[in-house]
Amino acid sequence: MGLSSNTLWHQTKKGFLEKILKEKRFTFSYSKETLPNNEVAAFPMISFCDLPFSEFTDYITKYGGYSIGMSKAWGMINGFNPVWYCNYLSTVMADLIGSQSFYETSSYIKPVEGELIVRGKKYNNYRYMDEREVRLIPLTSDLQARNIKTHLTVDEYETYKKQHKNSSHIPLHIQFEWDDIKYIIVQNSDNKDEFRELLQKLGCNNPDIHIYDSKQIKEDIIGIGHNSVAKFYLPENHAELMKLSLELAQNKSFTIKDFMEKFKE
């Protein structure tokens, strides 16, 4: 089974996904990263992951619960690049630390594993490499032309967010067209209807966008979570089961739904 796909996934919250679709663009934002010298800095970036559906088990709800899948061709044209996963104790990292290009290069470096705190949950040895992240960092010239810093310290990052209503976004974007979208993943079936209506209102002319909910991805595509599907139990009394089965067969007004209702937990 392959470890990559032809789709790049961006995960976010519902409100941000709606904003992305309404504006037809992704916005760069500062993201804090731990550097090879253990310093923490924030770089402006847009992040995706390169995962097939089969590898979505842990990722699907980790960073907001809503995902948009873009064609990999769109990502390549816009300059997205896989991050460089490194063991920070390696000799190549020793050579990088102190070099003139340290910060520029570090913006595309990620530890193989490390601490991750997301949505109030802490992972002590999170395997970042399993995410197969690809990201885009703005050109230094584009940032300088807009008087935007190439990176921020932790204190500068917190100050920036306070000054921008708790947002780390910067005024720099990457546009897309409707044909660049392949998939949208939402949390439940009601959300599917919401986003279908939203795309219609926005004039989306791409009928090939597939909208799935998390349950469909887990149970029908990945093939997990089946043990929690059943909401009813069958009686141990074989005679009672046979009686009801016969009733179902003979009484046209007695449906399978009625049968299941009798055994709901």
N, C-alpha and C positions, 0 to 999 in steps of 0.2 A: 504493500500500500504506500502511495506517495506521501511525502511529508510537506508538500507545498501544493498550491492550487493556482488557478488563473484569476483569483479574486483577492483583493486586499480589503481587510476588514477594519473599520473604525468604530469603536464602541463608545457610547456616550449616554447621557440621560435623555429622557423623552423630550423635554423642552429644547435641548440643544439640537436634537435630531430634527425637530420641526423647523428650527431656525436654519439649519444647514440646507434643508429642502427649499424653504421659502427664498433663501438668498442664492441658492445654487452655488455655494462656495464653502470651503473649509477655512477657518481662521486660525492663524498661528497663535500659540499661547506659550508663555514661559512654563517650563516643567523642571522641577528640581531633580537633579541627578547626582549620585555619589561618584566622584572622580577617582581615577587610579591612585591619587595621593591621599585619598580619604576626605578630601575637601568636598563640600556640597555646593553646587552652583546650579543656577536655573538658566536653561537655554530656550530660546523661542523655537518651537517645532510643531509639526503635525505628525501624529503617529498612527500607523496602521499595523496589522499583523498579517502574515502570509500563512494562513492555516486552512487546510481542507476541513469540511464539515466533520469528518471523523475525529478530528483533534479538538473539537470545540467543548469537550466535557467540562473543563474547569474555567475556560475563558468566557463562556457565553453570558454569564451574569456578573462577572467580576468588576467591570468598570462602568457600570451604569445600567445594564440590562437591555439596552437598545443598540442595534448594530446596523451599519450600512455597508454593503459590499460593493466595491468599485472594481472595474476591470483592471487587471494588472497592466494592460497596455496604457491606460490613462495614467497610472502611477509612474511608469517608466518615462513617458513623454514629459511628465512634470518634474522628473529628477529624483524621485524617491529612491532610497538606497537601504539595503539591509544594514542593521547596526552590527558592530563588531563586538561579539561576545568574548570577553577576555578574563583570564585568571589574573587578578590584580597582583599576584606574587610572581608572575612570569617575568623573564628577563626582558622581553620586548616592552613591558610596561616600565621597567627600570630605565630603559633608554628614552622612553617618551617623557617621563617626568622631568621637568626642567628644560625641555626643548622649547624653542620659540613658538612652535605650532601646537603647544600642549592643549590650550583651551579649544582651538579650532578642531583638532583631531578628537578630543574628548567628547565633543558634542555628538559624535556618532559611536561612542563606546558605551557598552553596558556590561556589568559584571555577569559572569556565568550564573551565579546565584548570590543571594544576599537577603537583607531584611526588606519586607514590603508591608506597608500599612495602607489598607484601602477599605473604605466603607466601614471603618471602625474595627476591622479585623487585622490582626498582626500575624505575618508569616515570618518565622525566624530564618529559614533557609529556602526562600522561594527561588525556584529554578527559572530565572528570567529567560534563559536560552530556549525554553520550551514555547515561548510566545512567538518566536520567529518575527520579531519586530522589524518593520521598515519605517523610516522616518525621513522627513524633509526639513532641513535647516535653511533659513533664508541666506542668500548671499550676503556677505559682509557689506558689500557696496550698497545693496538695497536697504540694509538696516541703517547704515551711516547716512544715506540720503534722506532718511526720515527721522534722523536723530534718535534712533532706537539702539539701546545697548546690546552687544552681542551676547552677553551673559550677565547675570546678577548674582551677588552674594545672597546668603539666606536673609540677612537683614534688609537688603535692597528689594528682594522678592516680596517680603511681607509688607514693606512700605508701598511697593507698587500696587499690591492687591488692595490695600487700604485706600489708596488714591483713586482706584478704579472700581469701586463698589464690589470688592471681594472677587474681582475678575483678574485673571492673568493673561487675558487676550491682548494682542497688539494689533494695530491697524494695518494688517498685511494678510492677504488672502490668496487662495488657489481656487480658480473657477472650475466648474464641470458642466457638462450637458446631460440631459436626461438619458441619452444612450450610454453614458458612462456607468450608470447604476445597474447592477445585476441583481442584488438582493437587499431586502430590508428585513431585519429580525426584530420583533416586538415581544412584549411580555405575555399577552393573552389574545384570545380570539376577538375580543371587543376592540383592542388596539389595531388589529388588522383592518377592521372596517374603518376606523378613524383615519388611518394613513392612506387607505385607498381613496377615501373622500378628499383628503388633503391633496393628494397627487392630482386628482381630477380638477379640483378648484385651481390648482397652480398651472393647469394646462399641460401637464405631463403627457407627452406623445409617445412614450415608450411602453408598449403593451407587454414587454418581456420582463418587466421587473417582478420578481417573485417575492411575495411577502409571507413570511412564516412567523409563528410564535415559538417561544422557547420550548414549549411542551412538544411541538411537532419535531423540532430539531433533535431533542433528546430521545424521544421514543421512536420516531419513524426513520430518522436519518442516522443518528449516532447509534441508536439501539440500546439505550439505557433508560432506567426509571420505570420499567414495566411493572415492577412489584408494587408500586404505589397507585396503579391505575384503577384497580377494582375498588368499588365503593359498596359492594354487597357481598354476602357470603351465602353458600349453599347449605341447606340443612343436613345434619348427619343422618336424619331419619330418611332412609331410602324410600319408604312407602309414601311419605309426604311429598318428596320430590317427584315421584312417579305420578302422583295424583295431580299435582300442579301442571306437569308436562302434558298430561292427558287433557286437562282443562284448556290449556293453551291450544292444543291441536283441534279440539272439538268446538270451542266457543270462539267465534270470529271476533267478538267484542273484547275478548281477553287477549291483550297484546303482550309482546315481549317486555315492553316497558312496565306493564302491570306486574309481570312475573318478577322483574328486577326490584320493583318497589317493595315487594313483600320481604326482600332479604337485605334491604339497606341496613347499614350499621346504625 
